[in-house]
Amino acid sequence: MAKKERIVLGSGHTYFMEYTGEIPAIEEIEKEENRLGRTSGGASLEYTPESYTASDDFGTVTKTVLTKEEALLKLGLCTWCRNVDKLVSTARVTTEGNKRIVKIGGLDNDNGKSYVILFAHKDKKDGNMYVLIVGKNSAALTITFAKDAETVVNPEFKAEPQDDEGTLIQLIEEIKDDGAAAASTEDDKTPDDGEEA
């Protein structure tokens, strides 16, 4: 039987938790209280390898080795105010009466925190897909107030190694096998009274 082809269509939701050395299960991360913000403009994942090629003077013998790699998860967020301190490492949040005050800046205020970032693309038909990285925002914080558009911030989370193998990205895909699901349903049926099991 041919493997079912899948088209990835649509946006998703972004969740985060502070990284403490272990990556929680997807079910632990994907909770409303861990939502980083509502997505606007989707998300993009970039993996960029760099290599060096050594060669003799005549180009008859070459050898290429991977020398560097980088992974970025780029997001568009239209609800971000309550989590701005997760996007800027020098941000501090205080509340005074009915005012929420965010102070940004000061090198000594860098909290040094990294986060587990989960982008969840939901697909009831073909199965969900998840992008999981550990990192922190490396993009500038640009806040634009316009009369005819929502204010969207565009963080870029630069991935850090998340295990001893140097893994930067986990791309997790649910596999839905309609044939296996149908067979399982048939096996689970309880025989009617009078039928032999």
For each residue, the residues with C-beta under 8 A, 3 or more apart:
1: 179
2:
3:
4: 126 176 178
5:
6: 126 127
7: 126
8: 121 123 129
9: 123
10: 121 122 123
11: 39 42 43 121
12: 39 42 43 119 120 121 122
13: 30 35 38 39 119 120 122
14: 35 36 37 39 43 75 77 117 118 119 120
15: 29 30 31 34 35 36 117 118 120
16: 29 34 36 83 86 115 116 117 118
17: 24 28 29 34 115 116
18: 113 114 115 116
19: 23 113 114 115 116 134
20:
21:
22:
23: 19 116 132 134 162
24: 17 28 29 116
25: 28 29
26: 29 30 118 120 130 132 172
27: 30
28: 17 24 25 31
29: 15 16 17 24 25 26 34 116 118 132
30: 13 15 26 27 34 118 120
31: 15 28 34 35
32: 35
33:
34: 15 16 17 29 30 31
35: 13 14 15 31 32 38
36: 14 15 16 75 77 80 83 86 117
37: 14 75 77 78 79 80 83 153
38: 13 35 77 78 79
39: 11 12 13 14 42 43 75 76 77 78
40: 76 77 78 150 152
41: 76 152 154
42: 11 12 39 76
43: 11 12 14 39 73 74 75 76 119 131
44: 73 74
45: 71 72 73 74 119 131 169 171
46: 70 71 72 74
47: 69 70 71 168 169
48: 69 70 71 72
49: 66 68 69
50: 66 67 68 69 70
51: 64 65 66 67
52: 64 65 67
53: 62 63 64
54: 62 63 64 65
55: 59 61 62 63
56: 59 60 61 62
57:
58:
59: 55 56 62
60: 56
61: 55 56
62: 53 54 55 56 59
63: 53 54 55
64: 51 52 53 54
65: 51 52 54
66: 49 50 51 69
67: 50 51 52
68: 49 50
69: 47 48 49 50 66 168
70: 46 47 48 50 158 159
71: 45 46 47 48 133 158 159 168 169
72: 45 46 48 138 156 157 158 159
73: 43 44 45 117 119 131 133 135 156 157 159
74: 43 44 45 46 139 154 155 156 157
75: 14 36 37 39 43 119 154 155 156 157
76: 39 40 41 42 43 152 153 154
77: 14 36 37 38 39 40 80 152 153 154 155
78: 37 38 39 40 150 151 152
79: 37 38 82
80: 36 37 77 83 84 87 153
81: 84 100
82: 79
83: 16 36 37 80 86 87
84: 80 81 87 88 91 93 102 104 141
85: 88 91 92 93 102
86: 16 36 83 115 137
87: 80 83 84 91 137 141 153 155
88: 84 85 91 104 137 141
89: 109 110 111 112 113 136 137
90: 104 105 106 107 109 110 111
91: 84 85 87 88 102 103 104 109
92: 85 102 103 109
93: 84 85 100 101 102
94: 100 101 103
95: 99 100 101
96: 99 101
97:
98:
99: 95 96
100: 81 93 94 95
101: 93 94 95 96
102: 84 85 91 92 93
103: 91 92 94 106 109
104: 84 88 90 91 141
105: 90 109
106: 90 103 109
107: 90 110
108:
109: 89 90 91 92 103 105 106
110: 89 90 107
111: 89 90
112: 89
113: 18 19 89 136
114: 18 19 134 135 136 160
115: 16 17 18 19 86 134 135 136 157
116: 16 17 18 19 23 24 29 132 133 134
117: 14 15 16 36 73 131 132 133 134 135 157
118: 14 15 16 26 29 30 130 131 132
119: 12 13 14 43 45 73 75 130 131 132
120: 12 13 14 15 26 30 128 129 130
121: 8 10 11 12 128 129 130 131
122: 10 12 13 128
123: 8 9 10 126 127 128 129 174
124:
125: 176
126: 4 6 7 123 176
127: 6 123 173 174 175 176
128: 120 121 122 123 173 174
129: 8 120 121 123 171 172 173 174
130: 26 118 119 120 121 170 171 172 173
131: 43 45 73 117 118 119 121 169 170 171 172
132: 23 26 29 116 117 118 119 169 170 171 172
133: 71 73 116 117 157 159 160 162 168 169 170
134: 19 23 114 115 116 117 159 160 161 162
135: 73 114 115 117 138 157 158 159 160
136: 89 113 114 115 157 158 160
137: 86 87 88 89 141 155 156 157 158
138: 72 135 156 157 158
139: 74 154 155 156
140:
141: 84 87 88 104 137 153 155
142: 153 154
143: 151 153
144: 149 151 152
145: 151
146: 149 151
147:
148:
149: 144 146 152
150: 40 78
151: 78 143 144 145 146
152: 40 41 76 77 78 144 149
153: 37 76 77 80 87 141 142 143
154: 41 74 75 76 77 139 142
155: 74 75 77 87 137 139 141
156: 72 73 74 75 137 138 139
157: 72 73 74 75 115 117 133 135 136 137 138
158: 70 71 72 135 136 137 138
159: 70 71 72 73 133 134 135 162 168 169
160: 114 133 134 135 136 168
161: 134 166 167 168
162: 23 133 134 159 167 168 170
163: 166 167
164:
165:
166: 161 163
167: 161 162 163 170
168: 47 69 71 133 159 160 161 162
169: 45 47 71 131 132 133 159
170: 130 131 132 133 162 167
171: 45 129 130 131 132
172: 26 129 130 131 132
173: 127 128 129 130
174: 123 127 128 129
175: 127
176: 4 125 126 127 181
177: 180 181
178: 4 181 182
179: 1 182 183
180: 177 183 184
181: 176 177 178 184 185
182: 178 179 185 186
183: 179 180 186 187
184: 180 181 187 188
185: 181 182 188 189
186: 182 183 189
187: 183 184
188: 184 185
189: 185 186
190:
191: 195 196 197
192: 195
193:
194:
195: 191 192
196: 191
197: 191
